[in-house]
Amino acid sequence: MPIELLPETPSQTAGPYVHIGLALAAAGNPSRPEEIWSEMAKPDAAGEHIVLFGNVYDGNGHLVRDSFLELWQANHEGVYDEDFDSEKAFNSFGRTATTFDAGEWTLSTIKPGVVNNAGGVPMAPHINVSLFARGINIHLQTRLYFSDEPEANAKCPVLNLIEQPQRRETLIAQRCEVNGKTAYKFDIRIQGEGETVFFDF
């Protein structure tokens, strides 16, 4: 009797479920008291306070209005805090989502310091970003670097893993000002022209 191989079970893309479970306000639901959301730094947190914002685009250049992002970063001294507590002035972990109208995500945090990699080599200030969106079976991993750190960026061992200098530019958030606050704009392009560099880690 021949052996019949069963097909692989399809993966579930993010769909609406991520928003319903993790981005309650974005999904139109009441938020929970201990919500992990887009305020990683309270006003009394040490360090330079910044606002991050941007859009997510698909391969056709259209806005992805239902994407969900998780961010993980060091504090201003380059130290990660592994224990989340909503009462802390700063937490290393945060979440945000693009709005269904303008398709823009935003997050308030502090600018991270330099972090040494496992080999003790300093990496430029950066924020780790995980992207969940429709049509993506496994979340995408990328990094956000800062346009006003050119010297650190030029020496960063992770950025230098990217052979084409123009591709490195897809990871650089551009400094600007929003309502009198220091801000950085970071757009993510999932495919197509100017596709963001994604990492396999």
GROMACS elastic network, one bead per residue, 0.5 to 0.9 nm:
[ bonds ]
;  ai    aj funct       b0    kb
    6     9     6  0.87774   500
    7    10     6  0.87542   500
    8    11     6  0.88424   500
   10   137     6  0.89351   500
   11   137     6  0.57427   500
   11   138     6  0.82618   500
   12    15     6  0.78414   500
   12   135     6  0.87298   500
   12   136     6  0.84642   500
   12   137     6  0.60895   500
   12   138     6  0.87907   500
   13   132     6  0.82422   500
   13   133     6  0.71415   500
   13   134     6  0.56472   500
   13   135     6  0.55805   500
   13   136     6  0.53978   500
   13   138     6  0.75299   500
   13   139     6  0.89231   500
   14    17     6  0.63068   500
   14    18     6  0.58710   500
   14    19     6  0.85724   500
   14    67     6  0.83825   500
   14    68     6  0.86085   500
   14   132     6  0.60734   500
   14   133     6  0.54110   500
   14   134     6  0.53792   500
   14   135     6  0.74324   500
   14   136     6  0.68929   500
   14   137     6  0.72457   500
   14   138     6  0.86556   500
   14   139     6  0.85014   500
   15    18     6  0.68567   500
   15    19     6  0.82250   500
   15    66     6  0.81383   500
   15    67     6  0.89126   500
   15   132     6  0.89376   500
   15   133     6  0.68601   500
   15   134     6  0.51622   500
   15   135     6  0.78844   500
   16    19     6  0.55841   500
   16    20     6  0.63212   500
   16    21     6  0.88323   500
   16    27     6  0.81390   500
   16    66     6  0.78038   500
   16   134     6  0.82886   500
   17    20     6  0.50334   500
   17    21     6  0.60990   500
   17    22     6  0.82486   500
   18    21     6  0.53017   500
   18    22     6  0.55779   500
   18    23     6  0.68734   500
   18    68     6  0.74057   500
   18   132     6  0.81537   500
   18   133     6  0.88338   500
   19    22     6  0.52333   500
   19    24     6  0.60129   500
   19    25     6  0.83374   500
   19    26     6  0.66131   500
   19    27     6  0.55643   500
   19    66     6  0.80893   500
   19    67     6  0.86329   500
   19    68     6  0.73387   500
   19    97     6  0.80682   500
   20    23     6  0.60911   500
   20    24     6  0.55230   500
   20    25     6  0.87053   500
   20    26     6  0.82625   500
   20    27     6  0.57350   500
   20    28     6  0.84833   500
   20    29     6  0.75727   500
   21    24     6  0.64472   500
   21    27     6  0.88885   500
   22    25     6  0.89285   500
   22    35     6  0.83150   500
   22    36     6  0.81157   500
   22    37     6  0.85906   500
   22    68     6  0.88965   500
   22    95     6  0.83820   500
   23    26     6  0.54018   500
   23    27     6  0.63119   500
   23    28     6  0.88367   500
   23    29     6  0.84796   500
   23    31     6  0.81904   500
   23    35     6  0.87612   500
   23    36     6  0.87917   500
   23    37     6  0.76599   500
   23    68     6  0.79123   500
   23    95     6  0.80064   500
   23    96     6  0.72804   500
   23    97     6  0.70542   500
   24    27     6  0.50979   500
   24    28     6  0.62761   500
   24    30     6  0.62145   500
   24    31     6  0.55128   500
   24    32     6  0.80926   500
   24    35     6  0.88418   500
   25    28     6  0.50272   500
   25    29     6  0.52618   500
   25    30     6  0.60362   500
   25    31     6  0.58254   500
   26    29     6  0.74272   500
   26    66     6  0.88648   500
   26    96     6  0.88255   500
   26    97     6  0.70111   500
   26    98     6  0.81167   500
   26    99     6  0.68119   500
   26   100     6  0.79006   500
   27    30     6  0.88846   500
   28    31     6  0.89866   500
   31    34     6  0.85230   500
   31    35     6  0.67223   500
   32    35     6  0.53041   500
   34    85     6  0.85316   500
   34    86     6  0.63877   500
   35    86     6  0.78464   500
   36    39     6  0.82212   500
   36    40     6  0.85285   500
   36    84     6  0.86631   500
   36    86     6  0.75941   500
   36    93     6  0.79553   500
   36    94     6  0.60338   500
   36    95     6  0.63459   500
   36    96     6  0.89538   500
   37    40     6  0.74185   500
   37    93     6  0.87295   500
   37    94     6  0.54223   500
   37    96     6  0.59693   500
   37   107     6  0.83838   500
   38    41     6  0.88425   500
   38    94     6  0.56469   500
   38    95     6  0.52685   500
   38    96     6  0.51962   500
   38    97     6  0.86241   500
   38   106     6  0.71068   500
   38   108     6  0.62448   500
   38   109     6  0.82102   500
   39    42     6  0.67818   500
   39    90     6  0.86575   500
   39    91     6  0.87794   500
   39    94     6  0.70444   500
   39    95     6  0.83736   500
   39    96     6  0.89901   500
   39   107     6  0.61171   500
   39   108     6  0.50553   500
   39   109     6  0.64077   500
   40    89     6  0.80516   500
   40    90     6  0.56756   500
   40    91     6  0.53697   500
   40    92     6  0.68742   500
   40    93     6  0.67637   500
   40    94     6  0.56685   500
   40    95     6  0.85369   500
   40   107     6  0.75391   500
   40   108     6  0.60572   500
   40   110     6  0.77840   500
   41    44     6  0.78669   500
   41    45     6  0.57559   500
   41    46     6  0.85996   500
   41    49     6  0.75777   500
   41    88     6  0.84455   500
   41    89     6  0.57863   500
   41    91     6  0.66847   500
   41    92     6  0.88093   500
   41   108     6  0.63730   500
   41   110     6  0.62613   500
   42    45     6  0.54813   500
   42    88     6  0.80105   500
   42    89     6  0.50163   500
   42    90     6  0.63450   500
   42   108     6  0.84422   500
   42   109     6  0.78748   500
   43    46     6  0.85680   500
   43    49     6  0.80720   500
   43    89     6  0.74675   500
   44    89     6  0.61411   500
   44    90     6  0.86372   500
   45    48     6  0.87448   500
   45    49     6  0.81128   500
   45    88     6  0.84243   500
   45    90     6  0.56901   500
   45   109     6  0.88994   500
   45   110     6  0.78709   500
   46    49     6  0.82220   500
   46    75     6  0.84715   500
   46    76     6  0.72555   500
   46    89     6  0.80441   500
   46    90     6  0.80471   500
   46   110     6  0.78714   500
   47    75     6  0.77265   500
   47    76     6  0.52673   500
   47    77     6  0.82631   500
   47   110     6  0.58545   500
   47   111     6  0.68215   500
   47   112     6  0.81528   500
   48    76     6  0.74445   500
   48   109     6  0.84548   500
   48   110     6  0.52462   500
   48   111     6  0.55805   500
   48   112     6  0.84773   500
   48   182     6  0.87330   500
   49   108     6  0.74338   500
   49   109     6  0.58925   500
   49   111     6  0.64297   500
   49   181     6  0.81357   500
   49   182     6  0.73535   500
   49   183     6  0.88083   500
   50   107     6  0.85856   500
   50   108     6  0.60052   500
   50   109     6  0.55894   500
   50   110     6  0.53909   500
   50   111     6  0.63326   500
   50   181     6  0.68210   500
   50   182     6  0.52066   500
   50   183     6  0.53051   500
   50   184     6  0.75173   500
   51   106     6  0.70897   500
   51   107     6  0.57876   500
   51   109     6  0.63442   500
   51   110     6  0.80419   500
   51   177     6  0.88206   500
   51   178     6  0.78961   500
   51   181     6  0.72408   500
   51   182     6  0.64399   500
   51   184     6  0.63674   500
   51   185     6  0.85811   500
   52   105     6  0.81594   500
   52   106     6  0.55218   500
   52   107     6  0.51512   500
   52   108     6  0.62583   500
   52   109     6  0.76920   500
   52   173     6  0.84739   500
   52   182     6  0.89516   500
   52   183     6  0.56851   500
   52   184     6  0.50218   500
   52   185     6  0.60395   500
   52   186     6  0.71939   500
   53   104     6  0.69003   500
   53   105     6  0.53851   500
   53   107     6  0.63550   500
   53   108     6  0.87953   500
   53   183     6  0.76242   500
   53   184     6  0.64982   500
   53   185     6  0.51252   500
   53   186     6  0.61114   500
   53   187     6  0.79213   500
   54    98     6  0.84228   500
   54   103     6  0.85248   500
   54   104     6  0.55236   500
   54   105     6  0.55680   500
   54   106     6  0.67482   500
   54   184     6  0.83517   500
   54   185     6  0.52751   500
   54   188     6  0.75892   500
   55    63     6  0.69708   500
   55    64     6  0.77142   500
   55    65     6  0.83932   500
   55    98     6  0.70585   500
   55   102     6  0.87431   500
   55   103     6  0.61055   500
   55   105     6  0.62878   500
   55   185     6  0.86257   500
   55   186     6  0.72252   500
   55   188     6  0.63441   500
   55   189     6  0.84457   500
   56    62     6  0.83405   500
   56    63     6  0.58417   500
   56    64     6  0.54232   500
   56    65     6  0.75683   500
   56    67     6  0.73051   500
   56    98     6  0.76791   500
   56   103     6  0.74251   500
   56   104     6  0.75853   500
   56   105     6  0.84007   500
   56   186     6  0.89636   500
   56   187     6  0.58209   500
   56   189     6  0.58891   500
   56   190     6  0.73838   500
   57    60     6  0.76559   500
   57    61     6  0.53497   500
   57    62     6  0.53054   500
   57    64     6  0.54414   500
   57    65     6  0.87186   500
   57   187     6  0.77161   500
   57   188     6  0.62305   500
   57   190     6  0.61533   500
   57   191     6  0.79403   500
   58    61     6  0.53499   500
   58    62     6  0.54984   500
   58    63     6  0.64767   500
   58    64     6  0.62966   500
   58   188     6  0.87219   500
   58   189     6  0.60718   500
   58   190     6  0.52455   500
   58   191     6  0.59564   500
   58   192     6  0.77219   500
   59    62     6  0.74036   500
   59   189     6  0.71891   500
   59   190     6  0.61420   500
   59   193     6  0.77356   500
   59   195     6  0.81599   500
   60    63     6  0.89067   500
   60   191     6  0.78561   500
   60   192     6  0.69603   500
   60   193     6  0.89385   500
   61   189     6  0.77843   500
   61   191     6  0.84946   500
   61   192     6  0.77396   500
   61   193     6  0.84734   500
   63    66     6  0.89593   500
   63   102     6  0.85750   500
   63   103     6  0.61497   500
   63   104     6  0.87607   500
   64    67     6  0.60639   500
   64    98     6  0.76421   500
   64   100     6  0.86323   500
   64   103     6  0.65075   500
   64   133     6  0.76400   500
   64   134     6  0.82402   500
   65    97     6  0.84433   500
   65    98     6  0.54895   500
   65    99     6  0.58530   500
   65   101     6  0.71620   500
   65   102     6  0.74608   500
   65   104     6  0.75018   500
   65   133     6  0.89409   500
   66    97     6  0.70319   500
   66    98     6  0.58285   500
   66    99     6  0.68695   500
   66   100     6  0.61964   500
   66   103     6  0.75183   500
   66   132     6  0.89256   500
   66   133     6  0.65439   500
   66   134     6  0.74091   500
   67    96     6  0.88593   500
   67    97     6  0.57535   500
   67    98     6  0.55853   500
   67    99     6  0.84312   500
   67   103     6  0.85632   500
   67   105     6  0.87417   500
   67   131     6  0.71084   500
   67   132     6  0.57515   500
   67   134     6  0.71394   500
   68    95     6  0.75581   500
   68    96     6  0.60742   500
   68    98     6  0.65557   500
   68   105     6  0.85618   500
   68   130     6  0.83445   500
   68   131     6  0.59953   500
   68   132     6  0.50771   500
   68   133     6  0.62579   500
   69    94     6  0.84676   500
   69    95     6  0.56882   500
   69    96     6  0.53178   500
   69    97     6  0.57954   500
   69    98     6  0.82855   500
   69   105     6  0.84167   500
   69   129     6  0.67117   500
   69   130     6  0.56065   500
   69   132     6  0.62280   500
   69   133     6  0.87007   500
   70    93     6  0.73894   500
   70    94     6  0.58526   500
   70    96     6  0.65786   500
   70    97     6  0.86670   500
   70   128     6  0.82359   500
   70   129     6  0.58034   500
   70   130     6  0.51196   500
   70   131     6  0.67242   500
   70   132     6  0.84073   500
   71    92     6  0.79411   500
   71    93     6  0.57015   500
   71    94     6  0.52377   500
   71    95     6  0.61139   500
   71    96     6  0.83005   500
   71   127     6  0.66185   500
   71   128     6  0.55844   500
   71   130     6  0.64732   500
   72    80     6  0.83990   500
   72    91     6  0.88871   500
   72    92     6  0.54730   500
   72    94     6  0.66771   500
   72    95     6  0.89859   500
   72   127     6  0.60340   500
   72   128     6  0.51418   500
   72   129     6  0.66813   500
   72   130     6  0.86158   500
   73    78     6  0.84618   500
   73    79     6  0.83828   500
   73    80     6  0.64394   500
   73    81     6  0.85375   500
   73    91     6  0.86074   500
   73    92     6  0.50601   500
   73    93     6  0.66906   500
   73    94     6  0.89117   500
   73   111     6  0.89782   500
   73   112     6  0.66041   500
   73   125     6  0.89909   500
   73   126     6  0.70671   500
   73   128     6  0.61776   500
   73   129     6  0.89039   500
   74    77     6  0.73805   500
   74    81     6  0.71007   500
   74    91     6  0.88514   500
   74    92     6  0.59243   500
   74   111     6  0.86024   500
   74   112     6  0.53192   500
   74   113     6  0.66271   500
   74   114     6  0.82285   500
   74   115     6  0.73881   500
   74   125     6  0.84816   500
   74   126     6  0.81962   500
   74   127     6  0.76340   500
   75    78     6  0.52801   500
   75    79     6  0.53407   500
   75    80     6  0.61742   500
   75    81     6  0.76610   500
   75    90     6  0.77335   500
   75    91     6  0.81425   500
   75    92     6  0.67895   500
   75   110     6  0.70412   500
   75   111     6  0.72810   500
   75   113     6  0.62181   500
   76    79     6  0.74395   500
   76   110     6  0.67588   500
   76   111     6  0.60045   500
   76   114     6  0.80741   500
   77    80     6  0.89470   500
   77   112     6  0.70014   500
   77   114     6  0.71166   500
   77   115     6  0.82728   500
   78   112     6  0.60940   500
   78   116     6  0.81287   500
   78   125     6  0.79607   500
   79    92     6  0.88574   500
   79   112     6  0.84864   500
   79   113     6  0.77047   500
   79   114     6  0.85907   500
   79   115     6  0.70894   500
   80    91     6  0.85807   500
   80    92     6  0.60426   500
   80   115     6  0.89073   500
   81    84     6  0.74401   500
   81    90     6  0.85865   500
   81    91     6  0.64847   500
   81    92     6  0.54725   500
   81    93     6  0.83232   500
   82    91     6  0.82217   500
   82    92     6  0.70519   500
   82    93     6  0.82769   500
   83    91     6  0.78199   500
   83    92     6  0.84097   500
   84    87     6  0.88593   500
   84    88     6  0.79556   500
   84    90     6  0.89130   500
   84    91     6  0.59205   500
   84    92     6  0.75255   500
   84    93     6  0.72167   500
   85    88     6  0.55861   500
   85    89     6  0.89617   500
   85    90     6  0.86847   500
   85    91     6  0.70936   500
   86    89     6  0.80810   500
   86    90     6  0.85343   500
   86    91     6  0.77773   500
   87    90     6  0.85871   500
   88    91     6  0.66438   500
   90    93     6  0.89203   500
   90   109     6  0.78625   500
   90   110     6  0.82437   500
   91    94     6  0.73922   500
   91   109     6  0.87882   500
   92   109     6  0.90000   500
   94   107     6  0.81845   500
   94   109     6  0.88868   500
   95   107     6  0.79442   500
   96   105     6  0.63382   500
   96   106     6  0.67005   500
   96   107     6  0.66259   500
   97   103     6  0.86793   500
   97   104     6  0.77401   500
   97   105     6  0.53120   500
   97   106     6  0.76452   500
   98   101     6  0.86325   500
   98   102     6  0.78851   500
   98   106     6  0.77441   500
   99   102     6  0.58167   500
   99   104     6  0.54153   500
   99   105     6  0.64112   500
  100   103     6  0.55076   500
  100   104     6  0.82027   500
  101   104     6  0.81955   500
  102   105     6  0.89507   500
  108   183     6  0.89954   500
  109   112     6  0.87755   500
  111   125     6  0.76722   500
  111   126     6  0.83587   500
  111   127     6  0.88800   500
  112   115     6  0.85392   500
  112   125     6  0.55380   500
  112   126     6  0.65338   500
  112   127     6  0.74318   500
  113   124     6  0.78818   500
  113   125     6  0.52530   500
  113   126     6  0.79488   500
  114   122     6  0.63009   500
  114   123     6  0.58749   500
  114   124     6  0.55100   500
  114   126     6  0.79294   500
  114   152     6  0.85534   500
  115   120     6  0.87838   500
  115   121     6  0.82867   500
  115   122     6  0.56039   500
  115   123     6  0.54278   500
  115   124     6  0.71526   500
  115   125     6  0.69839   500
  115   126     6  0.85799   500
  116   119     6  0.74444   500
  116   121     6  0.50743   500
  116   123     6  0.56997   500
  116   124     6  0.88573   500
  117   120     6  0.52049   500
  117   121     6  0.53727   500
  117   122     6  0.61985   500
  117   123     6  0.65727   500
  117   157     6  0.86165   500
  118   121     6  0.74311   500
  119   122     6  0.88377   500
  121   156     6  0.83511   500
  121   157     6  0.74826   500
  122   152     6  0.85574   500
  122   155     6  0.83508   500
  122   156     6  0.69199   500
  122   157     6  0.78300   500
  123   126     6  0.78783   500
  123   152     6  0.73082   500
  123   153     6  0.78660   500
  123   155     6  0.76141   500
  123   157     6  0.63564   500
  123   158     6  0.71649   500
  123   159     6  0.86521   500
  124   145     6  0.73489   500
  124   146     6  0.85239   500
  124   149     6  0.74841   500
  124   151     6  0.85389   500
  124   153     6  0.53304   500
  124   154     6  0.83845   500
  124   155     6  0.74637   500
  124   156     6  0.53057   500
  124   157     6  0.84655   500
  124   158     6  0.87166   500
  124   159     6  0.86090   500
  125   144     6  0.86847   500
  125   145     6  0.63673   500
  125   146     6  0.71619   500
  125   149     6  0.77505   500
  125   152     6  0.76019   500
  125   153     6  0.80377   500
  125   156     6  0.89772   500
  126   143     6  0.65079   500
  126   144     6  0.54184   500
  126   146     6  0.70599   500
  127   142     6  0.86765   500
  127   143     6  0.56136   500
  127   144     6  0.50746   500
  127   145     6  0.67486   500
  128   141     6  0.74231   500
  128   142     6  0.61641   500
  128   144     6  0.64573   500
  129   140     6  0.81462   500
  129   141     6  0.58161   500
  129   142     6  0.52127   500
  129   143     6  0.54718   500
  129   144     6  0.70491   500
  130   139     6  0.62850   500
  130   140     6  0.55501   500
  130   142     6  0.64676   500
  130   143     6  0.84822   500
  131   136     6  0.88934   500
  131   139     6  0.54193   500
  131   140     6  0.50599   500
  131   141     6  0.64962   500
  131   142     6  0.80584   500
  132   136     6  0.67356   500
  132   137     6  0.85132   500
  132   138     6  0.76857   500
  132   140     6  0.68116   500
  133   136     6  0.56740   500
  133   137     6  0.85015   500
  133   139     6  0.76374   500
  134   137     6  0.81222   500
  136   139     6  0.63783   500
  136   140     6  0.79234   500
  140   190     6  0.88021   500
  140   198     6  0.64342   500
  140   199     6  0.75434   500
  140   200     6  0.82714   500
  141   197     6  0.87251   500
  141   198     6  0.54371   500
  141   199     6  0.53942   500
  141   200     6  0.69493   500
  141   201     6  0.71529   500
  142   171     6  0.76958   500
  142   196     6  0.78637   500
  142   197     6  0.65394   500
  142   199     6  0.56671   500
  142   200     6  0.87816   500
  143   171     6  0.61122   500
  143   172     6  0.85457   500
  143   197     6  0.83284   500
  143   198     6  0.78898   500
  143   199     6  0.83375   500
  144   170     6  0.87758   500
  144   171     6  0.52194   500
  144   172     6  0.59826   500
  144   173     6  0.62369   500
  144   186     6  0.73369   500
  145   149     6  0.80293   500
  145   153     6  0.75306   500
  145   171     6  0.58410   500
  145   173     6  0.58195   500
  145   174     6  0.88612   500
  146   149     6  0.56560   500
  146   150     6  0.79377   500
  146   153     6  0.79814   500
  146   171     6  0.83365   500
  146   172     6  0.53933   500
  146   173     6  0.50856   500
  146   174     6  0.65917   500
  146   175     6  0.72308   500
  146   184     6  0.75695   500
  147   150     6  0.63809   500
  147   153     6  0.84275   500
  147   172     6  0.56787   500
  147   173     6  0.57972   500
  147   174     6  0.52357   500
  147   175     6  0.61589   500
  147   184     6  0.84138   500
  148   151     6  0.87669   500
  148   173     6  0.89880   500
  148   174     6  0.79303   500
  148   175     6  0.68987   500
  149   152     6  0.55101   500
  149   153     6  0.59685   500
  149   154     6  0.85968   500
  150   153     6  0.50526   500
  150   154     6  0.60648   500
  150   155     6  0.87993   500
  151   154     6  0.51849   500
  151   155     6  0.65868   500
  151   156     6  0.87757   500
  152   155     6  0.53029   500
  152   156     6  0.60504   500
  153   156     6  0.51149   500
  153   157     6  0.87187   500
  153   159     6  0.69462   500
  153   160     6  0.85784   500
  154   157     6  0.86219   500
  154   159     6  0.76666   500
  154   160     6  0.74930   500
  155   158     6  0.88769   500
  155   159     6  0.79847   500
  155   160     6  0.73441   500
  156   159     6  0.54188   500
  156   160     6  0.61777   500
  156   161     6  0.88510   500
  157   160     6  0.51239   500
  157   161     6  0.64623   500
  158   161     6  0.52346   500
  158   162     6  0.75119   500
  159   162     6  0.57598   500
  159   163     6  0.87372   500
  159   165     6  0.89524   500
  159   168     6  0.63668   500
  159   171     6  0.85321   500
  160   163     6  0.66708   500
  160   164     6  0.88539   500
  160   165     6  0.83331   500
  160   168     6  0.80673   500
  162   165     6  0.70998   500
  162   167     6  0.70332   500
  162   168     6  0.63516   500
  162   197     6  0.83727   500
  163   166     6  0.89399   500
  163   167     6  0.79632   500
  163   168     6  0.82903   500
  164   167     6  0.54119   500
  164   168     6  0.68523   500
  165   168     6  0.52029   500
  165   169     6  0.69538   500
  166   169     6  0.53619   500
  166   170     6  0.75325   500
  167   170     6  0.56195   500
  167   171     6  0.78732   500
  167   194     6  0.76576   500
  167   195     6  0.81301   500
  167   196     6  0.75261   500
  167   197     6  0.67812   500
  168   171     6  0.57374   500
  168   172     6  0.72692   500
  168   196     6  0.86192   500
  168   197     6  0.73690   500
  169   172     6  0.52649   500
  169   173     6  0.85754   500
  169   196     6  0.86648   500
  170   173     6  0.81756   500
  170   186     6  0.86225   500
  170   187     6  0.82484   500
  170   188     6  0.78648   500
  170   189     6  0.85000   500
  170   194     6  0.68774   500
  170   195     6  0.71870   500
  170   196     6  0.50906   500
  170   197     6  0.64713   500
  171   186     6  0.78133   500
  171   187     6  0.88159   500
  171   188     6  0.85352   500
  171   196     6  0.67414   500
  171   197     6  0.68789   500
  172   185     6  0.88305   500
  172   186     6  0.71452   500
  173   184     6  0.54380   500
  173   185     6  0.52541   500
  173   187     6  0.78123   500
  174   183     6  0.81762   500
  174   184     6  0.50871   500
  174   185     6  0.51746   500
  174   186     6  0.67070   500
  175   182     6  0.72562   500
  175   183     6  0.57697   500
  175   185     6  0.65918   500
  176   181     6  0.85088   500
  176   182     6  0.62843   500
  176   183     6  0.52037   500
  176   184     6  0.57629   500
  176   185     6  0.72784   500
  177   180     6  0.58773   500
  177   181     6  0.54280   500
  177   183     6  0.51645   500
  177   184     6  0.77481   500
  178   181     6  0.52202   500
  178   182     6  0.65715   500
  178   183     6  0.60359   500
  178   184     6  0.89124   500
  179   182     6  0.85784   500
  180   183     6  0.89944   500
  187   196     6  0.84757   500
  188   195     6  0.75867   500
  188   196     6  0.58397   500
  189   192     6  0.73607   500
  189   193     6  0.80850   500
  189   194     6  0.67065   500
  189   196     6  0.52216   500
  189   197     6  0.88312   500
  190   194     6  0.89559   500
  190   195     6  0.58099   500
  190   196     6  0.63169   500
  190   197     6  0.88365   500
  190   198     6  0.88727   500
  191   194     6  0.76938   500
  191   196     6  0.74445   500
  192   195     6  0.53970   500
  194   197     6  0.89808   500
  195   198     6  0.88498   500
